[in-house]
Amino acid sequence: MVDRTVSVVIENHWGPTQDPNTMYKLLDAVDGLGLLFDSFNWPAGTHEQAWPQYAPYASLTHIKTFAFDEDGNEATWDIPKVIRILREAGYDGCWGIEGESPDWDEIEIVTRTLALIKRELGTA
């Protein structure tokens, strides 16, 4: 017989799951509930608060990217900071990529995001 494990996670995405002042109530109330930590899906102006607040809850990630500068850095968000915060909180799971760009096709933005993540993790 094969043991199988199912993990239930919720993404900070819409409605109350997007509010960094209340999301912890849900995570603490539901035993075993994990967080699909999306680096972007917080209301404008709350990212710096939410990243360290919710990194300890992260079960999976979406490293969301939109645009890159000539040095290969995400031009919209401080992705290296997000990765550092997650790692300092003990995150060692998968690094999901969610690229959304009108300037590059999906393969290009995923390739750029993967290179950025690998560089920050020291695996490039």
TAFENHU-V222349 format. One record per pair of residues at least 24 apart in sequence whose C-alpha atoms are under 8 Angstrom apart, sorted by the first residue. I is the first residue (numbers start at 1). J is the second residue. D is the distance in whole Angstrom. If there is no record, write none. Layout:
{{I:J:D} {I:J:D}}
This chain:
{{7:32:8} {7:33:8} {7:34:7} {8:32:7} {8:33:6} {8:34:6} {9:33:6} {9:34:4} {9:35:5} {9:36:6} {9:59:7} {10:34:6} {10:35:5} {10:36:6} {11:35:6} {11:36:4} {11:37:6} {11:38:7} {12:36:7} {12:37:6} {12:38:6} {12:41:6} {12:42:7} {13:38:8} {13:41:5} {13:42:7} {14:41:8} {18:42:5} {18:43:7} {19:43:7} {20:46:7} {20:49:8} {20:50:5} {20:53:8} {20:54:8} {24:54:8} {27:57:8} {34:58:6} {34:59:5} {35:59:5} {35:60:7} {36:60:5} {36:61:5} {36:62:7} {37:61:5} {37:62:6} {38:62:5} {38:63:6} {38:64:7} {39:63:5} {39:64:6} {39:79:8} {39:82:7} {40:64:6} {51:82:7} {51:85:7} {51:86:8} {52:85:6} {52:86:8} {52:89:8} {55:85:7} {55:86:5} {55:89:6} {55:91:7} {56:86:7} {56:89:5} {56:90:7} {56:91:7} {58:86:8} {58:91:7} {59:91:8} {59:93:7} {60:93:6} {60:94:6} {60:95:7} {60:96:7} {61:93:8} {61:94:7} {61:95:5} {61:96:5} {61:97:8} {62:95:7} {62:96:5} {62:97:5} {62:98:6} {63:95:7} {63:96:6} {63:97:5} {63:98:6} {63:99:8} {63:113:8} {64:97:6} {64:98:5} {64:99:5} {64:100:7} {65:97:8} {65:98:7} {65:99:5} {65:100:6} {65:101:8} {65:109:8} {65:113:7} {66:99:6} {66:100:5} {66:101:5} {66:109:8} {67:101:6} {67:103:8} {68:112:8} {72:112:7} {72:115:8} {72:116:7} {73:116:7} {74:113:8} {80:117:8} {80:120:6} {83:117:8} {83:120:7} {83:121:8}}
